[in-house]
Amino acid sequence: MADFIIARIGDRFPTLTMSMIGYIVSIPVFCDSGFIILNSLKESLAKSCIPPQLR
């Protein structure tokens, strides 16, 4: 993956190249973390939004 990006951008912009590789690699890492955080938020929000008739 890094070789592909370096071939496309070239070695003139190392900061841009490393930023793009970091962005691509971080997507699955943050998706897992985001799911864990948002799933617990969903559970607490669902409990607080139950209509009074169903409690």
GUDO-729588 format. One record per residue (C-alpha): residue number from 1; chain; x, y, z. Coordinates in steps of 0.02 Angstrom, whole numbers, plus 32768, in hexadecimal, padded with zeros to 4 digits. Layout:
<pts>
<pt><pos>NUM</pos><unit>A</unit><px>X</px><py>Y</py><pz>Z</pz></pt>
...
</pts>
This chain:
<pts>
<pt><pos>1</pos><unit>A</unit><px>8000</px><py>8000</py><pz>8000</pz></pt>
<pt><pos>2</pos><unit>A</unit><px>808B</px><py>8079</py><pz>802D</pz></pt>
<pt><pos>3</pos><unit>A</unit><px>80E7</px><py>8050</py><pz>7F8B</pz></pt>
<pt><pos>4</pos><unit>A</unit><px>804B</px><py>8077</py><pz>7F26</pz></pt>
<pt><pos>5</pos><unit>A</unit><px>8032</px><py>8120</py><pz>7F79</pz></pt>
<pt><pos>6</pos><unit>A</unit><px>80EA</px><py>814D</py><pz>7F6A</pz></pt>
<pt><pos>7</pos><unit>A</unit><px>80E3</px><py>811D</py><pz>7EB2</pz></pt>
<pt><pos>8</pos><unit>A</unit><px>804C</px><py>818D</py><pz>7E97</pz></pt>
<pt><pos>9</pos><unit>A</unit><px>8084</px><py>8225</py><pz>7EFB</pz></pt>
<pt><pos>10</pos><unit>A</unit><px>813E</px><py>8211</py><pz>7EEC</pz></pt>
<pt><pos>11</pos><unit>A</unit><px>81C2</px><py>8228</py><pz>7F6F</pz></pt>
<pt><pos>12</pos><unit>A</unit><px>81BE</px><py>82E6</py><pz>7F63</pz></pt>
<pt><pos>13</pos><unit>A</unit><px>8133</px><py>82F4</py><pz>7FE5</pz></pt>
<pt><pos>14</pos><unit>A</unit><px>815E</px><py>827E</py><pz>8075</pz></pt>
<pt><pos>15</pos><unit>A</unit><px>80E8</px><py>82D5</py><pz>80EF</pz></pt>
<pt><pos>16</pos><unit>A</unit><px>8054</px><py>82C4</py><pz>807B</pz></pt>
<pt><pos>17</pos><unit>A</unit><px>807F</px><py>8210</py><pz>8057</pz></pt>
<pt><pos>18</pos><unit>A</unit><px>808A</px><py>81E2</py><pz>810F</pz></pt>
<pt><pos>19</pos><unit>A</unit><px>7FE9</px><py>8240</py><pz>8134</pz></pt>
<pt><pos>20</pos><unit>A</unit><px>7F8B</px><py>81E0</py><pz>80AE</pz></pt>
<pt><pos>21</pos><unit>A</unit><px>7FCE</px><py>8139</py><pz>80EA</pz></pt>
<pt><pos>22</pos><unit>A</unit><px>7FA1</px><py>8165</py><pz>819E</pz></pt>
<pt><pos>23</pos><unit>A</unit><px>7EF2</px><py>8198</py><pz>816A</pz></pt>
<pt><pos>24</pos><unit>A</unit><px>7ED4</px><py>80F6</py><pz>810C</pz></pt>
<pt><pos>25</pos><unit>A</unit><px>7F1A</px><py>808A</py><pz>8197</pz></pt>
<pt><pos>26</pos><unit>A</unit><px>7EBA</px><py>80E5</py><pz>8220</pz></pt>
<pt><pos>27</pos><unit>A</unit><px>7E0D</px><py>80CA</py><pz>81D4</pz></pt>
<pt><pos>28</pos><unit>A</unit><px>7DF4</px><py>8017</py><pz>8212</pz></pt>
<pt><pos>29</pos><unit>A</unit><px>7E43</px><py>803F</py><pz>82BB</pz></pt>
<pt><pos>30</pos><unit>A</unit><px>7DCE</px><py>80D0</py><pz>82DF</pz></pt>
<pt><pos>31</pos><unit>A</unit><px>7D37</px><py>8076</py><pz>8298</pz></pt>
<pt><pos>32</pos><unit>A</unit><px>7D49</px><py>7FEE</py><pz>831C</pz></pt>
<pt><pos>33</pos><unit>A</unit><px>7D63</px><py>806C</py><pz>83A8</pz></pt>
<pt><pos>34</pos><unit>A</unit><px>7CD4</px><py>80D6</py><pz>8368</pz></pt>
<pt><pos>35</pos><unit>A</unit><px>7C60</px><py>8041</py><pz>8364</pz></pt>
<pt><pos>36</pos><unit>A</unit><px>7C89</px><py>8012</py><pz>8417</pz></pt>
<pt><pos>37</pos><unit>A</unit><px>7C6D</px><py>80C4</py><pz>8455</pz></pt>
<pt><pos>38</pos><unit>A</unit><px>7BD0</px><py>80E4</py><pz>83EF</pz></pt>
<pt><pos>39</pos><unit>A</unit><px>7B84</px><py>803B</py><pz>8419</pz></pt>
<pt><pos>40</pos><unit>A</unit><px>7B88</px><py>805F</py><pz>84D3</pz></pt>
<pt><pos>41</pos><unit>A</unit><px>7B44</px><py>810D</py><pz>84B1</pz></pt>
<pt><pos>42</pos><unit>A</unit><px>7AB6</px><py>80BF</py><pz>844E</pz></pt>
<pt><pos>43</pos><unit>A</unit><px>7A8A</px><py>804C</py><pz>84DE</pz></pt>
<pt><pos>44</pos><unit>A</unit><px>7A84</px><py>80D8</py><pz>855F</pz></pt>
<pt><pos>45</pos><unit>A</unit><px>7A22</px><py>8148</py><pz>84E9</pz></pt>
<pt><pos>46</pos><unit>A</unit><px>79A5</px><py>80BE</py><pz>84C6</pz></pt>
<pt><pos>47</pos><unit>A</unit><px>798A</px><py>80A3</py><pz>8581</pz></pt>
<pt><pos>48</pos><unit>A</unit><px>796C</px><py>815C</py><pz>85A1</pz></pt>
<pt><pos>49</pos><unit>A</unit><px>78F4</px><py>816F</py><pz>850F</pz></pt>
<pt><pos>50</pos><unit>A</unit><px>787B</px><py>80E4</py><pz>853B</pz></pt>
<pt><pos>51</pos><unit>A</unit><px>77CA</px><py>812B</py><pz>8545</pz></pt>
<pt><pos>52</pos><unit>A</unit><px>7780</px><py>8130</py><pz>85F6</pz></pt>
<pt><pos>53</pos><unit>A</unit><px>76F9</px><py>80B2</py><pz>85C6</pz></pt>
<pt><pos>54</pos><unit>A</unit><px>777B</px><py>802D</py><pz>85A1</pz></pt>
<pt><pos>55</pos><unit>A</unit><px>77E6</px><py>8043</py><pz>863D</pz></pt>
</pts>
